[in-house]
């Protein structure tokens, strides 16, 4: 899973990040609410781990703004507050589950897995389309015209990231961070190889090429020929 940890306690965030990475999850960390909202606007996550007490903008406000923006990503709220009224506040703000500190890492993982399996059906984000290429985030299906395209998880994340920026060029660094994680060390030829694979599935045999290279910078999806 791709997980965003929003926690201003560096000791806690580092501990959770390391533990999740050892479980083969892709982990990003935000130390405050405003940074978290920027990450959420730019990248797709499977689960968000959100601390209640954050500097500037607390976790409740982050959750409210997410839901107001029609973002249905599951939220696991972390807090030292364990009174029933506080639990209700967290859930009413948009959290899907609630874990009080201190907690065991085993319980944390179990809650995270449960949220990761939960379909986000309450706030569907809608299909992404350009020309005759369609990606449906709710079903993870991709079509070019009437032909369904079957992608690996990495290819899917790459295409979704580009489709959320139609006509705009995404830098190599921003693509790597979105697809593999903010801390990832991915060679440029690895990214190039995945783009080639994606092109084979999306553009091969098509008159209208949609995936374009911007030399020296990155890639884009747009409606024009590569010539």
VENJO-V773136 format. One record per residue. N is the residue number from 1. RES is the residue in one letter. D_LAST is the distance of its C-alpha to the last C-alpha in Angstrom with 1 decimal. Layout:
BEGIN
n=<N/N>
res=<RES/RES>
d_last=<D_LAST/D_LAST>
END
This chain:
BEGIN
n=<1/2/3/4/5/6/7/8/9/10/11/12/13/14/15/16/17/18/19/20/21/22/23/24/25/26/27/28/29/30/31/32/33/34/35/36/37/38/39/40/41/42/43/44/45/46/47/48/49/50/51/52/53/54/55/56/57/58/59/60/61/62/63/64/65/66/67/68/69/70/71/72/73/74/75/76/77/78/79/80/81/82/83/84/85/86/87/88/89/90/91/92/93/94/95/96/97/98/99/100/101/102/103/104/105/106/107/108/109/110/111/112/113/114/115/116/117/118/119/120/121/122/123/124/125/126/127/128/129/130/131/132/133/134/135/136/137/138/139/140/141/142/143/144/145/146/147/148/149/150/151/152/153/154/155/156/157/158/159/160/161/162/163/164/165/166/167/168/169/170/171/172/173/174/175/176/177/178/179/180/181/182/183/184/185/186/187/188/189/190/191/192/193/194/195/196/197/198/199/200/201/202/203/204/205/206/207/208/209/210/211/212/213/214/215/216/217/218/219/220/221/222/223/224/225/226/227>
res=<X/X/X/X/X/X/X/X/X/X/X/X/X/X/X/X/X/X/X/X/X/X/X/X/X/X/X/X/X/X/X/X/X/X/X/X/X/X/X/X/X/X/X/X/X/X/X/X/X/X/X/X/X/X/X/X/X/X/X/X/X/X/X/X/X/X/X/X/X/X/X/X/X/X/X/X/X/X/X/X/X/X/X/X/X/X/X/X/X/X/X/X/X/X/X/X/X/X/X/X/X/X/X/X/X/X/X/X/X/X/X/X/X/X/X/X/X/X/X/X/X/X/X/X/X/X/X/X/X/X/X/X/X/X/X/X/X/X/X/X/X/X/X/X/X/X/X/X/X/X/X/X/X/X/X/X/X/X/X/X/X/X/X/X/X/X/X/X/X/X/X/X/X/X/X/X/X/X/X/X/X/X/X/X/X/X/X/X/X/X/X/X/X/X/X/X/X/X/X/X/X/X/X/X/X/X/X/X/X/X/X/X/X/X/X/X/X/X/X/X/X/X/X/X/X/X/X>
d_last=<37.8/36.0/38.9/39.3/42.7/43.9/47.1/48.4/50.9/49.0/51.5/51.0/47.2/47.0/49.4/47.4/44.1/45.5/47.2/44.2/42.0/44.7/44.3/40.5/39.4/36.5/38.4/37.6/40.4/41.0/44.2/44.6/43.8/41.3/39.1/39.4/38.1/35.1/34.3/34.9/32.5/29.7/30.4/31.6/35.1/37.3/40.5/41.6/44.8/46.2/49.3/51.5/52.7/49.8/49.9/48.9/47.7/49.5/48.2/49.6/47.5/44.3/45.0/45.8/42.6/40.5/42.2/41.9/38.2/38.2/37.5/39.4/39.0/42.5/44.6/47.5/49.7/51.7/54.9/58.4/59.6/61.1/63.2/62.5/61.7/59.0/57.6/57.4/55.7/53.0/52.4/52.5/49.9/47.5/48.2/48.2/50.7/53.0/54.3/57.1/57.5/58.7/57.1/56.6/53.2/53.9/54.4/51.3/49.2/50.8/50.1/46.5/46.0/47.6/45.3/42.2/43.3/43.9/41.3/40.2/41.0/42.8/39.8/36.7/33.5/31.6/28.4/25.0/22.4/18.8/17.5/19.5/19.8/23.3/25.3/29.0/30.7/34.1/33.6/30.8/29.1/25.4/24.1/20.8/22.3/25.6/24.8/26.3/24.4/26.9/26.2/28.3/29.8/27.5/24.3/25.7/26.5/23.0/21.4/24.1/23.7/20.0/20.8/23.6/21.2/18.6/16.0/17.8/16.9/19.7/21.0/21.7/25.4/25.4/23.7/26.3/29.1/28.2/27.7/30.3/32.6/33.4/35.4/33.1/32.4/29.2/27.4/23.7/23.1/24.8/22.4/19.4/21.1/21.6/18.0/17.1/20.0/18.9/15.4/17.4/19.5/17.3/13.9/15.0/15.3/13.8/11.5/10.7/9.5/11.8/12.3/10.2/11.3/12.5/13.6/17.4/18.0/17.1/15.2/14.6/14.5/13.1/12.1/8.6/5.4/3.8/0.0>
END
